[in-house]
Amino acid sequence: MENIEFADRVKDLRGSAIRESFKALSRPGIISFAGGMPAPETYPAAELARIADDILTNHAVTALQYGITEGYAPLIAQTEARLAKAGIAGNRGDSLIITSGGQQAIELTTKALINEGDGIACEDPSFVGALNAFRSYNARLYPVPMERDGMDVGALERVLAENQRIKFIYTIPTFQNPSGITMSLEKRKRLLDVAARYGVFILEDNPYGELRFAGEDVPAVKSMDRENRVIYVGSYSKTVSPGLRVGFLLARSDLTEKVTVCKQVSDVHSNLMAQMMISAYLDGCDADARIAASARLNGKKCALMRDCMEEYFPGNITRTAPEGGLFLWCDLGGGVDSREFAAKCLEQNVAIVSGAAAMPDTSKITSAFRLNFSMASEENIEKGIKALGEVIKGYGKR
Ligand SMILES: Cc1ncc(COP(=O)(O)O)c(C=O)c1O
């Protein structure tokens, strides 16, 4: 058969290394620091089983029918109330739509705003799922370096000054994927100020914000947005379950309306049963206490991982100190290609994610890599970090 000529939009897209690594994860004995999921022991399976049974017994017609594209009304109201509690009330003229995960909110926003060749400024490193969504619309990505307290806003300003066609700034300001870094309050204010001066939107992606285990809350950029400039994306993936695929978008109504039409041609509406399950869970299962417990568990595992690094890693390997979320970011330095390092780790039955996946510029070689601390057991965290330490020492690092 002849080769398929794929559309220009997608022909250079590569599967995310993270999703690829899922395949290796089924190997027996593998220790995975590669995924991005909450700890499996925190999934509210028993509650969701009871809820699903109740929905199918008592509300089957609603659950099994088509729903409206904007989402299940009670869940919209609950999500708005949760956001308001976090200081994210939305402005007059904002509205919220439920999406199939935060990923779809990012993709549909891109679809609604980006013409081929338009620019998106994004953190370097950033979330591969978003970067690939941007690439699939032939956006030009403008990397902005990350600092210890979030993106380098001075560099962002230079990028915006030099490139007229940038449409929005993509940021994950809280417990960033992949770095675990949180943007300081001062930088959040400057970010809003810079975006206003250059007349660009901010796409604030915040799936991890509720998973703080140390330090003080920093308000979402959206909570300080007085001019409907921030397009806010959230998700129930990291707080309830990623498999249910429920996220949301809060943005000015004209944009949300366009996203709604884009969603109609994509999947009509998000899975109604899943939305009803999340709604009932939020209503009757003390979800906040469970989210807090899950964050505490993550914090314990993160501390253990960092202690193990202290013990087993050579001294010159840098790593971030997240105050929440699911990831930390290490750098081997010295020109090591972390893709090769990840392959060596896999030979030792430890899965990690090379930082290469998180580079807006795919040709950039990086010595950095991402570790997830929520999924492995405490025993495997120690075993896995010890094994990584041995691989690192193989590079002659002390
Ligand atoms: C920064 C970030 N944004 C968005 C998502 C998408 O999550 P979901 O589509 O499951 O809501 C993820 C998932 O890993 C993420 O890390």
PDBQT file of the ligand as one rigid body, heavy atoms in Angstrom, charges set to zero:
ROOT
HETATM    1  C1  LIG A 401      -0.171  20.854  33.150  1.00  0.00    +0.000 C 
HETATM    2  C2  LIG A 401      -1.253  19.943  32.709  1.00  0.00    +0.000 A 
HETATM    3  N1  LIG A 401      -2.308  20.443  32.091  1.00  0.00    +0.000 NA
HETATM    4  C3  LIG A 401      -3.320  19.681  31.685  1.00  0.00    +0.000 A 
HETATM    5  C4  LIG A 401      -3.284  18.318  31.862  1.00  0.00    +0.000 A 
HETATM    6  C5  LIG A 401      -4.419  17.523  31.294  1.00  0.00    +0.000 C 
HETATM    7  O1  LIG A 401      -5.066  16.792  32.215  1.00  0.00    +0.000 OA
HETATM    8  P1  LIG A 401      -6.515  16.198  31.950  1.00  0.00    +0.000 P 
HETATM    9  O2  LIG A 401      -6.803  16.286  30.491  1.00  0.00    +0.000 OA
HETATM   10  O3  LIG A 401      -6.447  14.811  32.437  1.00  0.00    +0.000 OA
HETATM   11  O4  LIG A 401      -7.426  17.074  32.740  1.00  0.00    +0.000 OA
HETATM   12  C6  LIG A 401      -2.197  17.735  32.498  1.00  0.00    +0.000 A 
HETATM   13  C7  LIG A 401      -2.106  16.281  32.659  1.00  0.00    +0.000 C 
HETATM   14  O5  LIG A 401      -1.100  15.709  32.945  1.00  0.00    +0.000 OA
HETATM   15  C8  LIG A 401      -1.150  18.573  32.923  1.00  0.00    +0.000 A 
HETATM   16  O6  LIG A 401      -0.068  18.089  33.530  1.00  0.00    +0.000 OA
ENDROOT
TORSDOF 0
